[in-house]
Each structure stands twice: as C-alpha cells, then as structure tokens.
Amino acid sequence: MGSDLGRLPGPIRGYLTINPQCLSGGSSQHEKKSQGSIINVVSNLVARPMVPYHEYTTAKTALVGYSRNLAAELGQFGIRVNCVAPGLVYPTDVSRQTKEEVKEMILAQTPLRRIAGPGEIAGPVLFLASEWSSFMTGQTIYVDGGLVMT
C-alpha cells in the first residue's frame, strides 16, 4: 500500500498514515500495561452522510473500521478501542466556516433542535476513557442530538 498512498485523497491518506504511527510504540506500551482505552473521534456522517464531504466521510468511515479491527486485536491485552461520532459541534475552528443554511438544515432535522457545544462531546469521551465503560470495545457512540436516527 505504501507506493499507492500518494494517490489517495489527502484526508484518507492522513488517517491511514497518522493513526498507525500513533500506535507504533504506543500499542506496545498499552500491551505491557494490560489495560487502556483508545478513543477515536469520527463523525456522524459515517451513518448519515447528509452533506457531500466525500473524502472526509470516507476517511472517518475507514477510521471506524480500523478502530473495530484494533478492538479485536488489542482486546486480549485489556485495551479497549471505541469511537465517538459527533454531529456538527459549534463553535470550533472548522464549524465557524459552516454555511448558515447548512446549520439550519441540521437544526431542523435534529430531534433536540440544537447543535452540540464542545463540552458535550467531552462527556462521552471521558465515559469511554473511564472504568464505567470497561466492557465496551469496538463501539461507536453517536453524539448528535439524535440526528442519525431520523
């Protein structure tokens, strides 16, 4: 795959090269410790691609698959691997660039009728990092006000 990486779109190439590099050296540390939690932040677009961010959605979907494979591989060492999939989070550097009509479309289709703040994503991440989720691995938690179920 190495020689083919250059032909992949930027976001996909980034996820395929950055995540394994983060784990090389990191996973052996986790393996020695026999417990731990890896939490990858993906996007609710993997379940409901309502805006045409093809490269972004493809990269995030690949990260979900990669996380599930890691969960199966590292579970024997007590290492849990899960994903948090937020919807639009405002304000962030990226979401400040979201067009108003896109925000309004998301609000209208979200059962809670609002957009998450950054702190509302931190809670599920902390849950997955805690012992309260000690029997969870290979899962994706959607934090989007119910948007993916509509």
C-alpha positions in Angstrom: 0.0 0.0 0.0 2.9 2.4 0.6 3.5 3.4 -3.0 -0.3 3.8 -3.6 -0.8 6.1 -0.6 0.3 9.1 -2.7 -2.7 8.6 -5.0 -5.2 8.7 -2.2 -7.1 12.0 -1.3 -5.4 14.0 1.5 -7.9 13.2 4.4 -7.8 9.4 3.6 -4.0 9.4 3.2 -3.7 11.3 6.5 -5.8 8.8 8.5 -4.0 5.8 7.0 -0.6 7.1 7.9 -1.2 9.1 11.1 -3.1 6.5 13.1 -0.7 3.6 12.7 2.2 5.9 13.6 0.4 7.0 16.8 0.0 3.3 17.7 3.5 2.2 16.8 5.3 2.5 20.1 2.0 3.4 21.8 0.3 0.0 21.5 3.3 -1.8 22.9 3.1 0.5 25.9 -0.5 -0.4 26.3 0.2 -4.1 25.8 2.7 -4.1 28.7 0.2 -2.3 30.9 -2.6 -4.8 30.1 -5.3 -2.1 30.1 -6.1 1.1 28.4 -8.5 2.9 26.2 -8.1 4.3 22.7 -10.8 6.7 21.6 -11.0 7.9 18.0 -13.2 10.8 17.1 -15.1 10.2 13.9 -18.3 11.8 12.6 -22.0 11.1 12.5 -21.6 11.5 8.7 -20.4 7.8 8.6 -24.0 6.8 9.5 -25.9 9.6 7.8 -23.9 11.5 5.1 -26.2 14.5 4.8 -23.6 16.8 3.3 -21.3 15.7 0.4 -17.9 15.7 2.1 -16.9 12.5 0.3 -13.2 12.4 1.2 -13.8 13.4 4.9 -16.7 10.8 5.3 -14.6 8.1 3.6 -11.7 8.8 5.9 -13.8 8.8 9.0 -15.6 5.6 7.9 -12.2 3.9 7.4 -11.2 5.0 10.9 -14.3 3.3 12.3 -13.3 0.0 10.6 -9.7 0.5 11.7 -10.9 1.0 15.3 -13.0 -2.1 15.2 -10.1 -4.2 13.9 -7.9 -2.8 16.7 -10.5 -3.6 19.3 -10.5 -7.2 18.1 -6.7 -7.3 18.1 -6.0 -5.5 21.4 -8.8 -6.8 23.5 -6.7 -9.7 24.7 -4.4 -7.1 26.3 -7.3 -5.3 28.1 -7.1 -2.4 25.7 -10.5 -1.1 24.6 -10.9 0.8 21.3 -14.0 2.9 20.6 -15.2 5.8 18.6 -17.2 9.0 19.4 -19.1 10.3 16.4 -20.3 13.8 17.0 -22.5 15.8 14.7 -21.8 19.4 14.0 -20.1 21.0 17.0 -20.2 24.8 17.4 -18.1 26.8 17.9 -14.9 25.2 16.6 -12.4 26.5 14.0 -14.0 24.3 11.4 -17.6 24.8 12.2 -17.3 28.5 12.1 -16.9 28.1 8.3 -20.2 26.1 8.1 -22.8 28.0 6.0 -25.8 29.2 7.9 -28.2 27.3 5.6 -26.4 24.0 6.4 -26.6 24.8 10.2 -30.3 25.5 9.8 -30.9 22.2 7.9 -29.1 20.3 10.6 -31.1 22.0 13.4 -34.4 21.3 11.6 -33.6 17.6 11.3 -32.1 17.1 14.8 -34.6 15.9 17.4 -33.0 18.0 20.2 -33.2 21.1 17.8 -29.8 22.4 18.6 -26.1 21.9 17.8 -23.7 20.5 20.4 -21.1 22.5 22.1 -17.5 21.2 22.5 -18.1 20.3 26.2 -21.0 17.9 25.2 -18.5 15.8 23.2 -16.1 15.7 26.1 -18.5 13.8 28.3 -18.8 10.7 26.1 -15.1 10.7 25.5 -14.5 10.8 29.3 -17.0 8.0 29.7 -15.2 5.8 27.2 -11.9 6.5 28.9 -13.3 5.6 32.3 -13.9 2.3 34.1 -17.7 2.8 33.6 -17.1 1.6 30.0 -14.8 -1.3 31.0 -16.8 -3.8 29.0 -17.2 -1.8 25.8 -14.9 -2.1 22.8 -15.3 -1.8 19.1 -18.3 0.6 19.5 -19.2 3.9 18.1 -21.2 6.4 20.2 -23.2 9.0 18.2 -23.3 12.3 19.9 -25.5 14.3 17.6 -28.8 15.1 19.3 -30.5 12.1 17.7 -29.8 13.1 14.1 -28.7 9.7 12.8 -31.9 8.1 13.9 -34.1 10.5 11.8 
